[in-house]
Amino acid sequence: MKRNWDDEFANSAYIPGSEKLPALWAANAAAYRQATPMQEDIAYGTASRNRLDLVFPDGKSKGLVVFVHGGFWMECNKSDWTDLAEGARLNGWTVALPGYTLAPNARISEITHEISQAITKAAHLVEGPIRLVGHSAGGHLVTRMICQDSPIAPEILARITNVMSISGLHDLRLLQQTKMNTALQLDDMEAERESPALLRPLASAHVTCWVGADERPEFIRQSRLLAMMWDGLAQVRLFEEKEQNHFSILSGLKYPNSPLMDELLASNEARSTVV
């Protein structure tokens, strides 16, 4: 029997009350911006959505955390997620939240290039080590940054010490069989070229695949797949967090001592290299 790939990637349909979440996310993020030191809409490129926000810690910054939002490369805005910076901010890190051009106005390969530009801009503004974290499509984009054909300059790559893909998408070929591909416009060549699970990571990479145990099976498989394919090629870990779905799992970014935040900000010396 042919699988329904639109259903396999459907998150909202399986989470009660999910229709109310976008408005709640936007309201929480707006309230957070009013109460938090930050700089908004810093240009990193020429397109209208090539803007990033910086959220600042209270004291001296320990380094830079970049959070890349999801939405299947087609939806959402950087400003929907500002409050997710709080966990890292309370730990003393500056947080960058980049926007990017959405499909169908950009192909995924073009979005990959935009995110590399955003990280480069933020890295020039904030000193110290860099952590990358992305959710869903954002998980694809941050892991794409540490493949051997990364568009990021070597001197900035050397500062990226940890990368976390939260509920990430790492094999894009199956998206060609969804209705979303009308907007994504993935062909065989781009789907393979932009799939981190099919590419070779930088040997120096430290990667965590973090996924909710209550997510759609395909998202769990996508995290397991990257961990399996990159095991031995980079230092990679896999965590399946109990009682978390595709959206609730993001709450860990808000709290300074959550297991997710501990993993993201851990020094490499403190991390095991075993999947």
C-alpha positions in Angstrom: 0.0 0.0 0.0 1.3 3.4 -1.0 2.0 5.6 2.1 0.3 9.0 2.4 3.3 11.3 2.8 1.1 14.4 3.4 -0.2 12.6 6.5 3.2 11.4 7.5 4.4 15.0 7.8 1.2 16.4 9.3 1.8 17.6 12.9 -1.1 19.8 13.7 -3.7 17.2 12.7 -2.5 15.0 15.5 -2.1 17.6 18.3 -5.4 18.7 20.0 -5.8 22.5 20.1 -3.0 23.1 17.6 -5.1 25.6 15.7 -4.7 28.0 18.6 -1.0 27.8 18.8 0.2 30.3 16.2 -1.7 33.2 17.8 -0.4 32.1 21.2 3.2 31.9 19.9 3.0 35.4 18.4 1.4 36.9 21.6 4.1 35.4 23.8 6.9 36.5 21.6 5.5 40.1 21.3 5.2 40.4 25.1 8.8 39.1 25.5 10.2 41.7 23.1 8.6 44.4 25.1 10.5 43.3 28.3 13.8 42.1 26.9 17.0 43.9 25.8 17.4 43.3 22.1 18.0 44.7 18.6 15.6 44.0 15.9 15.7 43.7 12.1 19.4 43.8 11.5 20.0 43.4 7.7 22.2 40.5 6.6 21.2 40.4 2.9 19.2 42.3 0.3 15.9 40.4 0.4 13.0 41.8 2.5 13.1 38.9 5.0 16.9 38.9 5.3 16.7 40.3 8.8 17.8 39.0 12.1 17.1 39.9 15.7 19.6 39.8 18.6 18.6 39.2 22.2 21.2 40.2 24.7 22.0 38.7 28.2 22.2 40.9 31.2 26.0 40.8 31.6 28.9 40.0 29.3 28.0 37.6 26.5 29.5 34.1 26.6 29.0 33.6 22.9 26.3 33.3 20.2 23.3 31.0 19.9 21.5 31.1 16.6 17.9 29.7 16.5 16.4 29.0 13.1 12.7 28.6 13.0 10.7 25.9 11.1 7.5 25.9 9.1 8.4 23.6 6.2 10.4 26.5 4.7 7.0 28.0 3.8 5.6 29.5 7.0 6.3 31.5 10.1 8.4 34.5 10.9 11.4 35.1 13.2 9.2 37.3 15.4 7.0 34.4 16.3 9.7 32.8 18.4 11.5 35.5 20.3 10.7 34.1 23.7 12.6 30.9 22.9 15.7 32.9 23.4 15.2 33.1 27.2 16.9 29.9 28.3 20.2 30.8 26.5 19.9 34.4 27.4 19.7 33.6 31.1 22.8 31.4 30.7 24.6 34.5 29.5 24.5 34.0 25.7 23.4 36.4 23.0 20.7 34.8 20.8 20.2 35.5 17.1 16.9 34.8 15.4 17.1 35.1 11.6 14.3 35.3 9.2 14.6 34.0 5.6 12.7 34.1 2.3 9.9 31.6 2.3 9.0 29.1 -0.5 7.8 29.4 -3.2 9.7 32.7 -3.4 12.9 30.8 -2.7 14.1 27.3 -3.3 15.5 25.4 -0.3 19.0 25.7 -1.7 18.6 29.4 -1.7 17.3 29.4 1.8 20.3 27.4 2.9 22.5 30.2 1.4 20.5 32.9 3.2 20.9 31.2 6.6 24.7 31.0 6.0 24.6 34.7 5.4 22.6 35.3 8.6 25.0 33.2 10.7 28.0 35.1 9.2 26.5 38.4 10.0 25.6 37.5 13.6 29.1 36.0 14.0 30.7 39.3 13.0 28.5 41.1 15.6 29.0 38.7 18.5 32.3 37.3 19.7 32.9 33.9 21.1 31.8 30.3 20.5 28.7 29.7 18.4 25.9 27.2 19.0 23.3 26.5 16.2 19.8 25.2 17.0 16.9 24.8 14.6 13.4 23.3 14.7 11.8 21.2 12.0 12.9 22.8 8.7 15.2 24.9 10.9 16.8 21.6 12.0 17.5 20.9 8.4 19.1 24.3 7.9 21.4 24.2 10.9 22.7 20.7 10.1 23.1 21.7 6.5 25.6 24.4 7.7 28.1 21.7 9.0 28.2 19.5 5.9 31.5 19.4 4.0 30.2 21.7 1.3 29.1 24.3 3.9 28.7 27.8 2.5 30.1 29.3 5.8 33.7 30.5 5.8 36.2 28.2 7.6 37.0 30.8 10.3 33.4 31.0 11.4 32.9 27.2 11.1 35.7 26.9 13.5 33.7 28.8 16.1 30.6 26.5 15.8 31.0 24.1 18.7 27.6 22.5 19.0 24.6 22.0 16.6 21.2 20.9 17.7 18.4 19.8 15.3 15.1 19.7 17.1 12.6 17.5 15.3 14.6 18.1 12.2 14.1 17.1 8.6 17.2 15.5 7.2 16.1 13.5 4.1 14.1 15.7 1.8 13.4 13.2 -0.9 10.1 12.1 0.6 8.8 15.7 0.5 8.7 15.4 -3.3 5.7 13.1 -2.7 3.7 15.7 -0.8 1.4 18.5 -1.8 3.9 20.8 -0.2 6.2 20.3 -3.1 4.1 22.6 -5.3 5.7 25.4 -3.2 9.0 23.7 -2.4 9.7 22.7 -6.0 12.2 20.0 -5.1 13.6 18.0 -7.9 15.7 14.9 -7.5 19.0 16.8 -7.7 18.1 19.4 -5.1 16.4 16.9 -2.8 19.6 14.9 -2.6 22.0 17.9 -2.6 20.1 19.5 0.3 19.6 16.4 2.5 22.1 16.4 5.4 21.5 12.6 5.9 22.9 12.0 2.4 25.9 14.3 2.8 29.1 14.0 4.7 29.5 16.2 7.8 32.6 18.0 8.9 34.6 15.7 11.0 34.9 18.3 13.7 31.1 18.6 14.0 29.3 18.0 17.4 25.6 17.3 16.7 22.5 16.5 18.7 19.3 15.2 17.2 16.5 16.0 19.7 13.0 14.8 19.0 9.8 14.3 21.0 8.8 10.7 21.7 5.1 11.6 20.9 5.9 13.1 17.5 4.7 11.7 14.2 6.8 8.6 13.4 8.4 10.2 10.4 9.9 12.9 12.5 11.3 10.4 14.9 12.7 8.4 11.9 14.3 11.5 10.4 16.2 12.2 13.7 17.3 8.5 14.0 18.4 8.6 10.4 20.7 11.5 10.7 22.2 10.1 13.9 22.8 6.7 12.2 24.2 8.1 8.9 26.6 10.5 10.7 27.7 8.1 13.4 31.4 7.7 13.0 31.7 10.7 10.6 31.0 13.3 13.3 30.3 13.3 17.0 26.5 12.8 17.2 23.9 12.1 19.9 20.2 11.2 19.7 17.6 12.1 22.4 13.9 11.2 22.2 12.2 13.2 24.9 9.3 11.6 26.6 5.8 13.1 26.5 6.8 15.8 24.0 5.2 16.5 20.6 6.4 18.5 17.7 5.5 21.8 19.3 5.7 21.2 23.1 9.3 20.1 22.7 10.3 23.8 22.1 9.5 24.7 25.6 12.9 23.4 26.7 14.5 26.4 25.0 12.8 28.8 27.4 14.4 27.4 30.6 18.0 27.8 31.6 18.4 24.4 33.3 16.2 22.2 31.0 17.8 19.0 29.7 17.6 20.4 26.2 19.4 23.6 27.2 22.0 21.7 29.1 22.8 19.7 26.0 22.9 22.7 23.7 25.3 24.7 25.8 27.4 21.9 27.2 31.1 22.1 26.4 32.4 19.4 24.0 34.5 17.9 26.8 31.3 17.2 28.8 29.6 15.5 25.9 29.7 11.8 25.2 30.3 10.8 21.6 28.1 7.8 21.7 24.7 7.8 19.9 
